[in-house]
Amino acid sequence: MGDVTYDLELLSRSRSKWEGSSGVRAVYRAIFEAAMGFSTSGRVLEIGSGAGFLKEVYPEVVTSDIALTPYVEREVSAYEIEKSIERWGTIIAMDVLHHLREPLRFFESASASLTEGGRLILIEPAGTVMGRAFYRLFHQEPCRPDRLRDPYRFEADDEEGNFANMGMGWALFHRDREEINRRLAAMRLKVVAIRYRDVLAYPATGGLSRRQLLPTSLLRVLLRIERVLPQWALARIGLRMIIVLESVRDQ
């Protein structure tokens, strides 16, 4: 992995937006708290930490990325987590899965690196009806679940090997749930929770590239309202999803 480079300017811009926008921090904190509510005992490893936001909220998390940068503690590939030797109670990854050309390899590596009963927590864009429309209009990365099919190995989008399809989480864990459950069982993993979330508050922050659209006080009100929306509704209009897999061992 030593020859991998990272766009440090992009990370710096993301970090500046994080530090300058209380709304971004509030909404991301809500997302992190919802995800970490599924964590188990033991050490926590974050894969694809980027600018290191999660550690601002949970300092005990060990941060990592495909390349060592000023924002992370370790250089770890999503496909080779077990090379660190250590076993983890929780592995968490935000906006990582939809960039992986071989997602099943990632699941295998995570399974080999989790303690018994440990969990892999994924925070991903949701390819719901509203999610597909929103990302098509306002995000540069595609959200095309129709392009994500068995055997779940995908070609790069460019000569540098980059790949993105924001429909990955929805395609694997909603549309193809039965087949993915079968694949995961062979890896000694099982799905224990899928939660949809984020409707208006998240886009109103402007994300990490645009200006905040609403005052933070109003964003906090929206977050409280969204928290009580039923999952059947969020499964249609939510922009994000939290997917929780658990390591299971032979009885």
ZALUMPA-38965 format. One record per residue (C-alpha): residue number from 1; residue in one letter; x, y, z. Coordinates in nm, 4 decimals. Example, Ala and Ser with C-alpha at 12.3 -4.5 7.8 and 13.67 -1.06 7.14 Angstrom:
2
+-----+--------+----------+----------+----------+
: num : residu :        x :        y :        z :
+-----+--------+----------+----------+----------+
:   1 :      a :   1.2300 :  -0.4500 :   0.7800 :
:   2 :      s :   1.3670 :  -0.1060 :   0.7140 :
+-----+--------+----------+----------+----------+
//
This chain:
251
+-----+--------+----------+----------+----------+
: num : residu :        x :        y :        z :
+-----+--------+----------+----------+----------+
:   1 :      m :   0.0000 :   0.0000 :   0.0000 :
:   2 :      g :   0.3001 :   0.2275 :   0.0219 :
:   3 :      d :   0.2522 :   0.3568 :  -0.3340 :
:   4 :      v :  -0.1039 :   0.4783 :  -0.2647 :
:   5 :      t :  -0.1446 :   0.8550 :  -0.2543 :
:   6 :      y :  -0.4236 :   1.0621 :  -0.1082 :
:   7 :      d :  -0.5737 :   1.3961 :  -0.2065 :
:   8 :      l :  -0.4638 :   1.5829 :   0.1038 :
:   9 :      e :  -0.6099 :   1.9081 :  -0.0279 :
:  10 :      l :  -0.9551 :   1.7475 :  -0.0388 :
:  11 :      l :  -0.9127 :   1.6205 :   0.3165 :
:  12 :      s :  -0.8009 :   1.9653 :   0.4266 :
:  13 :      r :  -1.1101 :   2.1257 :   0.2715 :
:  14 :      s :  -1.3335 :   1.8686 :   0.4398 :
:  15 :      r :  -1.1640 :   1.9343 :   0.7708 :
:  16 :      s :  -1.2109 :   2.3092 :   0.7295 :
:  17 :      k :  -1.5839 :   2.2625 :   0.6626 :
:  18 :      w :  -1.6121 :   2.0395 :   0.9697 :
:  19 :      e :  -1.4405 :   2.2942 :   1.1913 :
:  20 :      g :  -1.6310 :   2.5907 :   1.0451 :
:  21 :      s :  -1.9843 :   2.4470 :   1.0408 :
:  22 :      s :  -2.1610 :   2.3689 :   1.3669 :
:  23 :      g :  -2.4448 :   2.2235 :   1.1591 :
:  24 :      v :  -2.2180 :   1.9685 :   0.9929 :
:  25 :      r :  -2.0795 :   1.8691 :   1.3322 :
:  26 :      a :  -2.4290 :   1.8362 :   1.4815 :
:  27 :      v :  -2.5632 :   1.6171 :   1.2018 :
:  28 :      y :  -2.2532 :   1.3995 :   1.1771 :
:  29 :      r :  -2.2532 :   1.3564 :   1.5552 :
:  30 :      a :  -2.6131 :   1.2314 :   1.5352 :
:  31 :      i :  -2.5144 :   0.9837 :   1.2636 :
:  32 :      f :  -2.2118 :   0.8629 :   1.4600 :
:  33 :      e :  -2.4102 :   0.8221 :   1.7807 :
:  34 :      a :  -2.6781 :   0.6204 :   1.6021 :
:  35 :      a :  -2.4145 :   0.3942 :   1.4454 :
:  36 :      m :  -2.1998 :   0.3531 :   1.7560 :
:  37 :      g :  -2.5106 :   0.2590 :   1.9490 :
:  38 :      f :  -2.4728 :  -0.0797 :   1.7763 :
:  39 :      s :  -2.1089 :  -0.1275 :   1.8825 :
:  40 :      t :  -2.0019 :  -0.4036 :   2.1166 :
:  41 :      s :  -1.7353 :  -0.4321 :   2.3841 :
:  42 :      g :  -1.3737 :  -0.4329 :   2.2739 :
:  43 :      r :  -1.1568 :  -0.2042 :   2.0668 :
:  44 :      v :  -1.3027 :  -0.0081 :   1.7748 :
:  45 :      l :  -1.1317 :   0.0279 :   1.4367 :
:  46 :      e :  -1.2534 :   0.2752 :   1.1783 :
:  47 :      i :  -1.1816 :   0.1900 :   0.8145 :
:  48 :      g :  -1.1548 :   0.4775 :   0.5673 :
:  49 :      s :  -1.1398 :   0.7487 :   0.8341 :
:  50 :      g :  -1.0752 :   1.0300 :   0.5861 :
:  51 :      a :  -1.0374 :   1.3559 :   0.7791 :
:  52 :      g :  -1.0911 :   1.1806 :   1.1135 :
:  53 :      f :  -1.4332 :   1.3121 :   1.2143 :
:  54 :      l :  -1.5429 :   1.0066 :   1.4128 :
:  55 :      k :  -1.2473 :   1.0351 :   1.6485 :
:  56 :      e :  -1.3590 :   1.3887 :   1.7358 :
:  57 :      v :  -1.6735 :   1.2356 :   1.8836 :
:  58 :      y :  -1.5284 :   0.9030 :   2.0036 :
:  59 :      p :  -1.1598 :   0.9566 :   2.0920 :
:  60 :      e :  -1.1060 :   0.5886 :   2.1709 :
:  61 :      v :  -1.1600 :   0.4845 :   1.8077 :
:  62 :      v :  -0.8482 :   0.3762 :   1.6178 :
:  63 :      t :  -0.8492 :   0.5565 :   1.2830 :
:  64 :      s :  -0.7126 :   0.4158 :   0.9579 :
:  65 :      d :  -0.7144 :   0.4627 :   0.5831 :
:  66 :      i :  -0.5691 :   0.3105 :   0.2676 :
:  67 :      a :  -0.2756 :   0.5537 :   0.3021 :
:  68 :      l :  -0.1213 :   0.7085 :   0.6105 :
:  69 :      t :  -0.2166 :   1.0761 :   0.6369 :
:  70 :      p :  -0.1985 :   1.3403 :   0.9117 :
:  71 :      y :  -0.5595 :   1.2544 :   0.9988 :
:  72 :      v :  -0.5280 :   0.8829 :   1.0740 :
:  73 :      e :  -0.3223 :   0.6558 :   1.2968 :
:  74 :      r :  -0.2808 :   0.3499 :   1.0774 :
:  75 :      e :  -0.2514 :   0.2422 :   0.7156 :
:  76 :      v :  -0.5080 :  -0.0354 :   0.6630 :
:  77 :      s :  -0.6715 :  -0.1724 :   0.3482 :
:  78 :      a :  -1.0369 :  -0.2705 :   0.3690 :
:  79 :      y :  -0.9325 :  -0.5946 :   0.1991 :
:  80 :      e :  -0.6508 :  -0.6754 :   0.4427 :
:  81 :      i :  -0.7749 :  -0.5769 :   0.7880 :
:  82 :      e :  -0.6557 :  -0.9061 :   0.9356 :
:  83 :      k :  -0.2933 :  -0.8160 :   0.8573 :
:  84 :      s :  -0.2945 :  -0.5943 :   1.1658 :
:  85 :      i :  -0.3106 :  -0.9217 :   1.3659 :
:  86 :      e :  -0.5340 :  -0.7586 :   1.6282 :
:  87 :      r :  -0.8969 :  -0.8576 :   1.6773 :
:  88 :      w :  -1.1593 :  -0.5886 :   1.7019 :
:  89 :      g :  -1.4883 :  -0.5723 :   1.8896 :
:  90 :      t :  -1.6240 :  -0.3261 :   1.6344 :
:  91 :      i :  -1.5167 :  -0.2221 :   1.2853 :
:  92 :      i :  -1.6945 :   0.0845 :   1.1520 :
:  93 :      a :  -1.6827 :   0.2382 :   0.8049 :
:  94 :      m :  -1.8604 :   0.5481 :   0.6774 :
:  95 :      d :  -1.8969 :   0.5984 :   0.3019 :
:  96 :      v :  -1.6483 :   0.3197 :   0.2302 :
:  97 :      l :  -1.8543 :   0.0290 :   0.0984 :
:  98 :      h :  -1.9783 :   0.2117 :  -0.2115 :
:  99 :      h :  -1.6177 :   0.2759 :  -0.3187 :
: 100 :      l :  -1.5152 :  -0.0907 :  -0.3048 :
: 101 :      r :  -1.4878 :  -0.2828 :  -0.6298 :
: 102 :      e :  -1.4918 :  -0.6129 :  -0.4349 :
: 103 :      p :  -1.7266 :  -0.5648 :  -0.1382 :
: 104 :      l :  -1.7388 :  -0.9360 :  -0.0541 :
: 105 :      r :  -1.3601 :  -0.9362 :  -0.0017 :
: 106 :      f :  -1.4119 :  -0.6577 :   0.2500 :
: 107 :      f :  -1.6695 :  -0.8623 :   0.4397 :
: 108 :      e :  -1.4351 :  -1.1623 :   0.4478 :
: 109 :      s :  -1.1502 :  -0.9515 :   0.5824 :
: 110 :      a :  -1.3711 :  -0.7910 :   0.8462 :
: 111 :      s :  -1.5037 :  -1.1296 :   0.9564 :
: 112 :      a :  -1.1490 :  -1.2589 :   1.0027 :
: 113 :      s :  -1.0666 :  -0.9546 :   1.2150 :
: 114 :      l :  -1.3670 :  -0.9428 :   1.4494 :
: 115 :      t :  -1.3928 :  -1.1034 :   1.7899 :
: 116 :      e :  -1.6741 :  -1.3500 :   1.8449 :
: 117 :      g :  -1.9921 :  -1.1454 :   1.8527 :
: 118 :      g :  -1.8047 :  -0.8455 :   1.7146 :
: 119 :      r :  -1.9774 :  -0.6158 :   1.4702 :
: 120 :      l :  -1.9133 :  -0.4476 :   1.1376 :
: 121 :      i :  -2.1065 :  -0.1204 :   1.1168 :
: 122 :      l :  -2.1515 :   0.0446 :   0.7786 :
: 123 :      i :  -2.2841 :   0.3978 :   0.7244 :
: 124 :      e :  -2.3821 :   0.4348 :   0.3598 :
: 125 :      p :  -2.5897 :   0.6438 :   0.1199 :
: 126 :      a :  -2.9336 :   0.4884 :   0.0807 :
: 127 :      g :  -3.0569 :   0.4170 :  -0.2712 :
: 128 :      t :  -3.4191 :   0.4672 :  -0.1687 :
: 129 :      v :  -3.6612 :   0.6318 :  -0.4111 :
: 130 :      m :  -3.5797 :   0.9728 :  -0.2664 :
: 131 :      g :  -3.2126 :   0.8865 :  -0.2229 :
: 132 :      r :  -3.1644 :   0.7976 :  -0.5890 :
: 133 :      a :  -3.3308 :   1.1213 :  -0.6977 :
: 134 :      f :  -3.1393 :   1.3350 :  -0.4504 :
: 135 :      y :  -2.7946 :   1.1947 :  -0.5299 :
: 136 :      r :  -2.8604 :   1.2093 :  -0.9034 :
: 137 :      l :  -2.9356 :   1.5811 :  -0.8732 :
: 138 :      f :  -2.6889 :   1.6924 :  -0.6083 :
: 139 :      h :  -2.3928 :   1.4547 :  -0.5968 :
: 140 :      q :  -2.1143 :   1.3907 :  -0.8440 :
: 141 :      e :  -2.0978 :   1.0178 :  -0.7703 :
: 142 :      p :  -2.3546 :   0.7894 :  -0.9370 :
: 143 :      c :  -2.6305 :   0.6169 :  -0.7450 :
: 144 :      r :  -2.7120 :   0.3310 :  -0.9826 :
: 145 :      p :  -2.8168 :   0.0111 :  -0.8042 :
: 146 :      d :  -2.9070 :  -0.1372 :  -1.1451 :
: 147 :      r :  -2.5348 :  -0.1578 :  -1.2258 :
: 148 :      l :  -2.4566 :  -0.3643 :  -0.9159 :
: 149 :      r :  -2.5067 :  -0.7325 :  -0.9857 :
: 150 :      d :  -2.3696 :  -1.0733 :  -0.8906 :
: 151 :      p :  -2.0766 :  -1.1617 :  -0.8683 :
: 152 :      y :  -2.0338 :  -0.8180 :  -0.7055 :
: 153 :      r :  -1.6944 :  -0.7430 :  -0.8573 :
: 154 :      f :  -1.6808 :  -0.4180 :  -1.0484 :
: 155 :      e :  -1.4612 :  -0.2432 :  -1.3015 :
: 156 :      a :  -1.2794 :   0.0775 :  -1.2121 :
: 157 :      d :  -1.4275 :   0.4080 :  -1.3261 :
: 158 :      d :  -1.0912 :   0.5457 :  -1.4365 :
: 159 :      e :  -0.7300 :   0.4536 :  -1.5030 :
: 160 :      e :  -0.6359 :   0.5246 :  -1.1415 :
: 161 :      g :  -0.8628 :   0.2457 :  -1.0169 :
: 162 :      n :  -1.1261 :   0.4683 :  -0.8552 :
: 163 :      f :  -1.4808 :   0.3396 :  -0.8216 :
: 164 :      a :  -1.8050 :   0.4726 :  -0.6760 :
: 165 :      n :  -2.1689 :   0.3702 :  -0.6810 :
: 166 :      m :  -2.3797 :   0.5155 :  -0.4025 :
: 167 :      g :  -2.6459 :   0.2497 :  -0.4557 :
: 168 :      m :  -2.4207 :  -0.0233 :  -0.3130 :
: 169 :      g :  -2.5673 :  -0.0457 :   0.0375 :
: 170 :      w :  -2.9268 :  -0.0529 :  -0.0876 :
: 171 :      a :  -2.8519 :  -0.3011 :  -0.3676 :
: 172 :      l :  -2.6759 :  -0.5497 :  -0.1413 :
: 173 :      f :  -2.8824 :  -0.5208 :   0.1739 :
: 174 :      h :  -3.2288 :  -0.4433 :   0.0389 :
: 175 :      r :  -3.2700 :  -0.5578 :  -0.3197 :
: 176 :      d :  -3.0342 :  -0.8604 :  -0.2945 :
: 177 :      r :  -3.0768 :  -0.9247 :   0.0778 :
: 178 :      e :  -3.1549 :  -1.2978 :   0.0448 :
: 179 :      e :  -2.8476 :  -1.3719 :  -0.1694 :
: 180 :      i :  -2.6180 :  -1.1561 :   0.0431 :
: 181 :      n :  -2.7413 :  -1.3293 :   0.3582 :
: 182 :      r :  -2.6350 :  -1.6586 :   0.2049 :
: 183 :      r :  -2.2914 :  -1.5225 :   0.1130 :
: 184 :      l :  -2.2438 :  -1.3699 :   0.4579 :
: 185 :      a :  -2.3380 :  -1.6921 :   0.6338 :
: 186 :      a :  -2.0471 :  -1.8631 :   0.4580 :
: 187 :      m :  -1.8232 :  -1.5921 :   0.6067 :
: 188 :      r :  -1.9749 :  -1.6371 :   0.9538 :
: 189 :      l :  -2.1499 :  -1.3034 :   0.9422 :
: 190 :      k :  -2.5170 :  -1.2171 :   0.9786 :
: 191 :      v :  -2.7196 :  -0.8982 :   0.9389 :
: 192 :      v :  -2.8563 :  -0.7876 :   1.2755 :
: 193 :      a :  -2.9889 :  -0.4409 :   1.1908 :
: 194 :      i :  -3.0608 :  -0.2077 :   0.9017 :
: 195 :      r :  -3.1749 :   0.1438 :   0.9817 :
: 196 :      y :  -3.2656 :   0.4194 :   0.7385 :
: 197 :      r :  -3.2209 :   0.7832 :   0.8393 :
: 198 :      d :  -3.1517 :   1.1429 :   0.7298 :
: 199 :      v :  -3.4072 :   1.3334 :   0.5240 :
: 200 :      l :  -3.3754 :   1.7124 :   0.5449 :
: 201 :      a :  -3.1195 :   1.7959 :   0.8135 :
: 202 :      y :  -2.8262 :   1.6333 :   0.6367 :
: 203 :      p :  -2.8663 :   1.8088 :   0.2972 :
: 204 :      a :  -2.9402 :   2.1380 :   0.4780 :
: 205 :      t :  -2.5866 :   2.1335 :   0.6206 :
: 206 :      g :  -2.4521 :   2.1718 :   0.2678 :
: 207 :      g :  -2.2410 :   1.8624 :   0.3249 :
: 208 :      l :  -1.8654 :   1.9028 :   0.3125 :
: 209 :      s :  -1.8550 :   2.1042 :  -0.0086 :
: 210 :      r :  -2.1364 :   2.3616 :   0.0069 :
: 211 :      r :  -2.2441 :   2.6309 :   0.2520 :
: 212 :      q :  -2.4811 :   2.5525 :   0.5382 :
: 213 :      l :  -2.8386 :   2.6362 :   0.4350 :
: 214 :      l :  -3.0172 :   2.6531 :   0.7710 :
: 215 :      p :  -2.9157 :   2.7706 :   1.1188 :
: 216 :      t :  -2.7865 :   2.4951 :   1.3437 :
: 217 :      s :  -3.0716 :   2.5459 :   1.5913 :
: 218 :      l :  -3.3205 :   2.4570 :   1.3183 :
: 219 :      l :  -3.1108 :   2.1607 :   1.2071 :
: 220 :      r :  -3.1296 :   2.0239 :   1.5612 :
: 221 :      v :  -3.5103 :   2.0520 :   1.5490 :
: 222 :      l :  -3.5163 :   1.8629 :   1.2183 :
: 223 :      l :  -3.2947 :   1.5915 :   1.3670 :
: 224 :      r :  -3.5379 :   1.5449 :   1.6556 :
: 225 :      i :  -3.8303 :   1.5168 :   1.4144 :
: 226 :      e :  -3.6472 :   1.2716 :   1.1886 :
: 227 :      r :  -3.5559 :   1.0575 :   1.4877 :
: 228 :      v :  -3.9215 :   0.9648 :   1.5442 :
: 229 :      l :  -4.0109 :   0.8934 :   1.1819 :
: 230 :      p :  -4.1063 :   0.5259 :   1.1276 :
: 231 :      q :  -3.8652 :   0.2984 :   0.9455 :
: 232 :      w :  -4.1259 :   0.2095 :   0.6816 :
: 233 :      a :  -4.1266 :   0.5758 :   0.5771 :
: 234 :      l :  -3.7510 :   0.6242 :   0.6053 :
: 235 :      a :  -3.6974 :   0.3161 :   0.3885 :
: 236 :      r :  -3.8570 :   0.5198 :   0.1081 :
: 237 :      i :  -3.7267 :   0.8705 :   0.1766 :
: 238 :      g :  -3.4098 :   0.8275 :   0.3840 :
: 239 :      l :  -3.0802 :   0.9429 :   0.2371 :
: 240 :      r :  -2.8577 :   0.7237 :   0.4538 :
: 241 :      m :  -2.8621 :   0.3757 :   0.5973 :
: 242 :      i :  -2.6803 :   0.2050 :   0.8821 :
: 243 :      i :  -2.6048 :  -0.1641 :   0.8223 :
: 244 :      v :  -2.4899 :  -0.3816 :   1.1116 :
: 245 :      l :  -2.3290 :  -0.7227 :   1.0615 :
: 246 :      e :  -2.2337 :  -0.9522 :   1.3477 :
: 247 :      s :  -1.9661 :  -1.2184 :   1.3679 :
: 248 :      v :  -2.1045 :  -1.5615 :   1.4532 :
: 249 :      r :  -1.8967 :  -1.8686 :   1.5341 :
: 250 :      d :  -1.9719 :  -2.2385 :   1.5355 :
: 251 :      q :  -2.1696 :  -2.3459 :   1.8370 :
+-----+--------+----------+----------+----------+
//
